[in-house]
Amino acid sequence: MSLAAEAALIEARIRMLQEAIDKADTHIEVVSEALRHLRRPAPRPRLTAG
């Protein structure tokens, strides 16, 4: 295999890995936001006179 062909193969793999990393980053952001939402204290119910 020529060096140019090997370089092209490596570049393609790098692109695939970068896409996988980007997807993982997005998933981590979504899960982190969901966890932040779950950790927020629940609003206290308002007491009404009656």
Stockholm file with secondary structure:
# STOCKHOLM 1.0

chainA/1-50         MSLAAEAALIEARIRMLQEAIDKADTHIEVVSEALRHLRRPAPRPRLTAG
#=GR chainA/1-50 SS CCHHHHHHHHHHHHHHHHHHHHHHHHHHHHHHHHHHHHHSCCCCCCCCCC
#=GC SS_cons        CCHHHHHHHHHHHHHHHHHHHHHHHHHHHHHHHHHHHHHSCCCCCCCCCC
//
